[in-house]
Amino acid sequence: RLRVSWYNQKEGTIQIPAGKAVKNDSSWTVQLSDRCVDLLDRWLEQRDNISKYEDSDRIWLNREGNPYNSKNLNNIVDNLMDEAGICQKGRKFNWSSFRHSVGTYAYEQTRSLRMVAEMLRQKSTAAAEHYVHITPEDKQEVVEKI
């Protein structure tokens, strides 16, 4: 549940204090892309004009004025998939599916489990390996070489 006070606009980072990051006891700094910084800055400008945020340090609140949780986020994922016409083909996508995608594509780009572990706040490369999956592109590349 991100807080505005954790955002460092100048550095383009979010620093999650020790004990506040889910499944992690130590402080964690997230480097944001330039695009994310731009979008977050725009959101924070809009946020200043929304009354439910007046006494809140949370970056986002749901329509009831509460912080988002896994259930809220999973509902958003379901609604977005329905709206986009994406068929789940018997699989259930949820908020944690994004962790698997980030792990997979970070590994595909870097071939480094250490980088995956860092991005997903895993303490070991063995834990990070759980989030790395073979992509269709990797399979195709192997088929082409055979």
Rosetta constraint file for C-alpha pairs under 8 A:
AtomPair CA 1 CA 58 HARMONIC 6.88 0.50
AtomPair CA 1 CA 59 HARMONIC 7.83 0.50
AtomPair CA 1 CA 67 HARMONIC 6.54 0.50
AtomPair CA 1 CA 68 HARMONIC 6.95 0.50
AtomPair CA 1 CA 69 HARMONIC 7.77 0.50
AtomPair CA 2 CA 6 HARMONIC 7.32 0.50
AtomPair CA 2 CA 16 HARMONIC 7.94 0.50
AtomPair CA 2 CA 58 HARMONIC 5.80 0.50
AtomPair CA 2 CA 59 HARMONIC 5.69 0.50
AtomPair CA 2 CA 60 HARMONIC 7.53 0.50
AtomPair CA 3 CA 7 HARMONIC 7.26 0.50
AtomPair CA 3 CA 57 HARMONIC 5.23 0.50
AtomPair CA 3 CA 58 HARMONIC 4.29 0.50
AtomPair CA 3 CA 59 HARMONIC 5.14 0.50
AtomPair CA 4 CA 57 HARMONIC 5.40 0.50
AtomPair CA 4 CA 58 HARMONIC 5.94 0.50
AtomPair CA 4 CA 59 HARMONIC 5.33 0.50
AtomPair CA 5 CA 57 HARMONIC 6.73 0.50
AtomPair CA 6 CA 14 HARMONIC 5.32 0.50
AtomPair CA 6 CA 15 HARMONIC 5.17 0.50
AtomPair CA 6 CA 16 HARMONIC 6.23 0.50
AtomPair CA 6 CA 17 HARMONIC 7.95 0.50
AtomPair CA 7 CA 12 HARMONIC 7.62 0.50
AtomPair CA 7 CA 13 HARMONIC 6.00 0.50
AtomPair CA 7 CA 14 HARMONIC 4.45 0.50
AtomPair CA 7 CA 15 HARMONIC 6.55 0.50
AtomPair CA 8 CA 12 HARMONIC 5.79 0.50
AtomPair CA 8 CA 13 HARMONIC 5.27 0.50
AtomPair CA 8 CA 14 HARMONIC 6.02 0.50
AtomPair CA 8 CA 15 HARMONIC 7.63 0.50
AtomPair CA 9 CA 13 HARMONIC 6.71 0.50
AtomPair CA 9 CA 37 HARMONIC 7.14 0.50
AtomPair CA 9 CA 41 HARMONIC 7.85 0.50
AtomPair CA 12 CA 31 HARMONIC 6.24 0.50
AtomPair CA 12 CA 32 HARMONIC 5.51 0.50
AtomPair CA 12 CA 33 HARMONIC 7.41 0.50
AtomPair CA 12 CA 34 HARMONIC 7.40 0.50
AtomPair CA 12 CA 37 HARMONIC 6.00 0.50
AtomPair CA 13 CA 29 HARMONIC 6.51 0.50
AtomPair CA 13 CA 30 HARMONIC 5.37 0.50
AtomPair CA 13 CA 31 HARMONIC 4.64 0.50
AtomPair CA 13 CA 32 HARMONIC 5.52 0.50
AtomPair CA 14 CA 29 HARMONIC 5.69 0.50
AtomPair CA 14 CA 30 HARMONIC 5.11 0.50
AtomPair CA 14 CA 31 HARMONIC 6.79 0.50
AtomPair CA 14 CA 32 HARMONIC 7.55 0.50
AtomPair CA 15 CA 27 HARMONIC 7.07 0.50
AtomPair CA 15 CA 28 HARMONIC 5.73 0.50
AtomPair CA 15 CA 29 HARMONIC 4.30 0.50
AtomPair CA 15 CA 30 HARMONIC 6.28 0.50
AtomPair CA 16 CA 20 HARMONIC 6.38 0.50
AtomPair CA 16 CA 21 HARMONIC 6.09 0.50
AtomPair CA 16 CA 27 HARMONIC 5.63 0.50
AtomPair CA 16 CA 28 HARMONIC 5.14 0.50
AtomPair CA 16 CA 29 HARMONIC 6.17 0.50
AtomPair CA 16 CA 30 HARMONIC 7.94 0.50
AtomPair CA 17 CA 21 HARMONIC 7.00 0.50
AtomPair CA 17 CA 26 HARMONIC 7.09 0.50
AtomPair CA 17 CA 27 HARMONIC 4.53 0.50
AtomPair CA 17 CA 28 HARMONIC 6.60 0.50
AtomPair CA 18 CA 24 HARMONIC 7.60 0.50
AtomPair CA 18 CA 25 HARMONIC 5.34 0.50
AtomPair CA 18 CA 26 HARMONIC 4.20 0.50
AtomPair CA 18 CA 27 HARMONIC 3.98 0.50
AtomPair CA 18 CA 28 HARMONIC 7.24 0.50
AtomPair CA 19 CA 24 HARMONIC 6.71 0.50
AtomPair CA 19 CA 25 HARMONIC 4.66 0.50
AtomPair CA 19 CA 26 HARMONIC 6.25 0.50
AtomPair CA 19 CA 27 HARMONIC 7.29 0.50
AtomPair CA 20 CA 24 HARMONIC 7.71 0.50
AtomPair CA 20 CA 25 HARMONIC 7.42 0.50
AtomPair CA 20 CA 27 HARMONIC 7.98 0.50
AtomPair CA 21 CA 25 HARMONIC 6.89 0.50
AtomPair CA 21 CA 26 HARMONIC 7.69 0.50
AtomPair CA 21 CA 27 HARMONIC 7.49 0.50
AtomPair CA 21 CA 28 HARMONIC 7.44 0.50
AtomPair CA 24 CA 121 HARMONIC 7.20 0.50
AtomPair CA 28 CA 121 HARMONIC 7.60 0.50
AtomPair CA 30 CA 119 HARMONIC 7.94 0.50
AtomPair CA 32 CA 36 HARMONIC 5.83 0.50
AtomPair CA 32 CA 37 HARMONIC 6.25 0.50
AtomPair CA 33 CA 37 HARMONIC 6.31 0.50
AtomPair CA 34 CA 38 HARMONIC 6.20 0.50
AtomPair CA 35 CA 39 HARMONIC 6.19 0.50
AtomPair CA 36 CA 40 HARMONIC 5.89 0.50
AtomPair CA 37 CA 41 HARMONIC 5.97 0.50
AtomPair CA 38 CA 42 HARMONIC 6.26 0.50
AtomPair CA 39 CA 43 HARMONIC 6.14 0.50
AtomPair CA 40 CA 44 HARMONIC 6.07 0.50
AtomPair CA 41 CA 45 HARMONIC 6.34 0.50
AtomPair CA 42 CA 46 HARMONIC 6.45 0.50
AtomPair CA 43 CA 47 HARMONIC 5.87 0.50
AtomPair CA 44 CA 48 HARMONIC 6.29 0.50
AtomPair CA 44 CA 59 HARMONIC 7.68 0.50
AtomPair CA 45 CA 49 HARMONIC 7.42 0.50
AtomPair CA 46 CA 50 HARMONIC 7.11 0.50
AtomPair CA 47 CA 53 HARMONIC 6.78 0.50
AtomPair CA 48 CA 53 HARMONIC 7.17 0.50
AtomPair CA 48 CA 54 HARMONIC 7.47 0.50
AtomPair CA 50 CA 54 HARMONIC 7.30 0.50
AtomPair CA 52 CA 56 HARMONIC 7.65 0.50
AtomPair CA 52 CA 65 HARMONIC 6.08 0.50
AtomPair CA 53 CA 57 HARMONIC 7.43 0.50
AtomPair CA 53 CA 58 HARMONIC 7.64 0.50
AtomPair CA 53 CA 61 HARMONIC 7.80 0.50
AtomPair CA 53 CA 65 HARMONIC 7.88 0.50
AtomPair CA 58 CA 67 HARMONIC 7.04 0.50
AtomPair CA 60 CA 67 HARMONIC 6.49 0.50
AtomPair CA 60 CA 68 HARMONIC 7.18 0.50
AtomPair CA 61 CA 65 HARMONIC 5.13 0.50
AtomPair CA 61 CA 66 HARMONIC 5.11 0.50
AtomPair CA 61 CA 67 HARMONIC 4.59 0.50
AtomPair CA 61 CA 68 HARMONIC 6.04 0.50
AtomPair CA 62 CA 66 HARMONIC 5.39 0.50
AtomPair CA 62 CA 67 HARMONIC 6.07 0.50
AtomPair CA 62 CA 68 HARMONIC 5.91 0.50
AtomPair CA 62 CA 72 HARMONIC 7.91 0.50
AtomPair CA 68 CA 72 HARMONIC 5.77 0.50
AtomPair CA 68 CA 73 HARMONIC 6.68 0.50
AtomPair CA 69 CA 73 HARMONIC 6.24 0.50
AtomPair CA 70 CA 74 HARMONIC 5.92 0.50
AtomPair CA 70 CA 95 HARMONIC 6.76 0.50
AtomPair CA 71 CA 75 HARMONIC 6.24 0.50
AtomPair CA 72 CA 76 HARMONIC 6.40 0.50
AtomPair CA 73 CA 77 HARMONIC 6.28 0.50
AtomPair CA 73 CA 94 HARMONIC 7.80 0.50
AtomPair CA 73 CA 95 HARMONIC 6.11 0.50
AtomPair CA 74 CA 78 HARMONIC 6.23 0.50
AtomPair CA 74 CA 93 HARMONIC 7.97 0.50
AtomPair CA 74 CA 94 HARMONIC 5.02 0.50
AtomPair CA 74 CA 95 HARMONIC 5.36 0.50
AtomPair CA 75 CA 79 HARMONIC 6.12 0.50
AtomPair CA 76 CA 80 HARMONIC 6.03 0.50
AtomPair CA 77 CA 81 HARMONIC 6.13 0.50
AtomPair CA 77 CA 93 HARMONIC 7.48 0.50
AtomPair CA 77 CA 94 HARMONIC 6.36 0.50
AtomPair CA 77 CA 95 HARMONIC 6.86 0.50
AtomPair CA 78 CA 82 HARMONIC 6.19 0.50
AtomPair CA 78 CA 93 HARMONIC 7.55 0.50
AtomPair CA 78 CA 94 HARMONIC 7.56 0.50
AtomPair CA 79 CA 83 HARMONIC 6.05 0.50
AtomPair CA 80 CA 84 HARMONIC 6.02 0.50
AtomPair CA 81 CA 85 HARMONIC 5.99 0.50
AtomPair CA 81 CA 86 HARMONIC 5.05 0.50
AtomPair CA 81 CA 87 HARMONIC 7.41 0.50
AtomPair CA 82 CA 86 HARMONIC 6.15 0.50
AtomPair CA 82 CA 87 HARMONIC 7.70 0.50
AtomPair CA 88 CA 92 HARMONIC 6.44 0.50
AtomPair CA 88 CA 93 HARMONIC 7.13 0.50
AtomPair CA 93 CA 97 HARMONIC 5.90 0.50
AtomPair CA 94 CA 98 HARMONIC 7.69 0.50
AtomPair CA 95 CA 99 HARMONIC 7.83 0.50
AtomPair CA 96 CA 100 HARMONIC 6.94 0.50
AtomPair CA 97 CA 101 HARMONIC 6.41 0.50
AtomPair CA 98 CA 102 HARMONIC 6.05 0.50
AtomPair CA 99 CA 103 HARMONIC 6.02 0.50
AtomPair CA 99 CA 120 HARMONIC 7.13 0.50
AtomPair CA 99 CA 131 HARMONIC 6.83 0.50
AtomPair CA 100 CA 104 HARMONIC 6.00 0.50
AtomPair CA 100 CA 131 HARMONIC 4.58 0.50
AtomPair CA 100 CA 132 HARMONIC 6.47 0.50
AtomPair CA 100 CA 133 HARMONIC 7.60 0.50
AtomPair CA 101 CA 105 HARMONIC 6.03 0.50
AtomPair CA 101 CA 131 HARMONIC 7.58 0.50
AtomPair CA 101 CA 132 HARMONIC 7.85 0.50
AtomPair CA 102 CA 106 HARMONIC 5.76 0.50
AtomPair CA 102 CA 131 HARMONIC 8.00 0.50
AtomPair CA 103 CA 107 HARMONIC 6.08 0.50
AtomPair CA 103 CA 116 HARMONIC 5.50 0.50
AtomPair CA 103 CA 119 HARMONIC 7.81 0.50
AtomPair CA 103 CA 120 HARMONIC 7.18 0.50
AtomPair CA 103 CA 128 HARMONIC 7.31 0.50
AtomPair CA 103 CA 131 HARMONIC 5.07 0.50
AtomPair CA 103 CA 132 HARMONIC 5.17 0.50
AtomPair CA 103 CA 133 HARMONIC 7.95 0.50
AtomPair CA 104 CA 108 HARMONIC 6.15 0.50
AtomPair CA 104 CA 131 HARMONIC 6.32 0.50
AtomPair CA 104 CA 132 HARMONIC 4.24 0.50
AtomPair CA 104 CA 133 HARMONIC 5.35 0.50
AtomPair CA 104 CA 134 HARMONIC 7.28 0.50
AtomPair CA 104 CA 135 HARMONIC 7.46 0.50
AtomPair CA 105 CA 109 HARMONIC 6.13 0.50
AtomPair CA 105 CA 132 HARMONIC 7.89 0.50
AtomPair CA 106 CA 110 HARMONIC 6.10 0.50
AtomPair CA 106 CA 111 HARMONIC 7.69 0.50
AtomPair CA 106 CA 112 HARMONIC 8.00 0.50
AtomPair CA 106 CA 115 HARMONIC 7.35 0.50
AtomPair CA 106 CA 116 HARMONIC 6.03 0.50
AtomPair CA 107 CA 111 HARMONIC 4.69 0.50
AtomPair CA 107 CA 112 HARMONIC 5.67 0.50
AtomPair CA 107 CA 113 HARMONIC 6.43 0.50
AtomPair CA 107 CA 115 HARMONIC 7.46 0.50
AtomPair CA 107 CA 116 HARMONIC 6.17 0.50
AtomPair CA 107 CA 132 HARMONIC 6.76 0.50
AtomPair CA 110 CA 115 HARMONIC 7.37 0.50
AtomPair CA 112 CA 116 HARMONIC 6.57 0.50
AtomPair CA 113 CA 117 HARMONIC 6.03 0.50
AtomPair CA 113 CA 125 HARMONIC 5.36 0.50
AtomPair CA 113 CA 128 HARMONIC 6.43 0.50
AtomPair CA 113 CA 129 HARMONIC 6.61 0.50
AtomPair CA 114 CA 118 HARMONIC 6.20 0.50
AtomPair CA 114 CA 124 HARMONIC 7.69 0.50
AtomPair CA 114 CA 125 HARMONIC 5.67 0.50
AtomPair CA 114 CA 128 HARMONIC 7.87 0.50
AtomPair CA 115 CA 119 HARMONIC 6.13 0.50
AtomPair CA 116 CA 120 HARMONIC 6.07 0.50
AtomPair CA 116 CA 122 HARMONIC 7.99 0.50
AtomPair CA 116 CA 125 HARMONIC 7.62 0.50
AtomPair CA 116 CA 128 HARMONIC 5.95 0.50
AtomPair CA 116 CA 129 HARMONIC 7.96 0.50
AtomPair CA 117 CA 121 HARMONIC 5.69 0.50
AtomPair CA 117 CA 122 HARMONIC 4.55 0.50
AtomPair CA 117 CA 123 HARMONIC 6.61 0.50
AtomPair CA 117 CA 124 HARMONIC 6.31 0.50
AtomPair CA 117 CA 125 HARMONIC 5.64 0.50
AtomPair CA 117 CA 127 HARMONIC 7.35 0.50
AtomPair CA 117 CA 128 HARMONIC 4.82 0.50
AtomPair CA 118 CA 122 HARMONIC 6.24 0.50
AtomPair CA 118 CA 123 HARMONIC 7.87 0.50
AtomPair CA 120 CA 128 HARMONIC 7.23 0.50
AtomPair CA 122 CA 127 HARMONIC 6.15 0.50
AtomPair CA 122 CA 128 HARMONIC 5.92 0.50
AtomPair CA 123 CA 127 HARMONIC 7.15 0.50
AtomPair CA 124 CA 128 HARMONIC 6.46 0.50
AtomPair CA 125 CA 129 HARMONIC 6.02 0.50
AtomPair CA 126 CA 130 HARMONIC 7.15 0.50
AtomPair CA 127 CA 131 HARMONIC 7.85 0.50
AtomPair CA 128 CA 132 HARMONIC 7.12 0.50
AtomPair CA 134 CA 138 HARMONIC 6.32 0.50
AtomPair CA 134 CA 139 HARMONIC 6.99 0.50
AtomPair CA 135 CA 139 HARMONIC 6.39 0.50
AtomPair CA 136 CA 140 HARMONIC 6.12 0.50
AtomPair CA 137 CA 141 HARMONIC 6.14 0.50
AtomPair CA 138 CA 142 HARMONIC 6.36 0.50
AtomPair CA 139 CA 143 HARMONIC 6.25 0.50
AtomPair CA 140 CA 144 HARMONIC 6.15 0.50
AtomPair CA 141 CA 145 HARMONIC 6.41 0.50
AtomPair CA 142 CA 146 HARMONIC 6.29 0.50
